[in-house]
Amino acid sequence: MLIKILYLLFITFSSFSAFMILTSLNQITRLGFIIKVFIFNALIFILLDQYFLGLTYIIVYVGDDFCLT
């Protein structure tokens, strides 16, 4: 039950962040929302027992976005 609630919560936050990427005008704000989308997607993969894929998202994509700032 807790896993389903967390899954729905992460999907909701990820969808909201993806929507905010499209509507935001500031590039720094967009980058922050992109980082949030990748983190929430990584948490979804970890929640679904795909640990390698989740950690790869965090290391590769979020690490790359932090280098851009």
Number of C-alpha atoms within 10 A of each C-alpha: 6 7 11 10 10 14 17 13 14 20 17 13 15 21 15 14 21 17 12 15 19 10 10 13 10 9 10 12 13 18 17 15 21 20 20 18 22 21 20 24 21 25 23 22 18 15 16 12 11 13 15 12 15 21 16 13 19 19 12 11 17 19 13 12 14 11 8 9 8
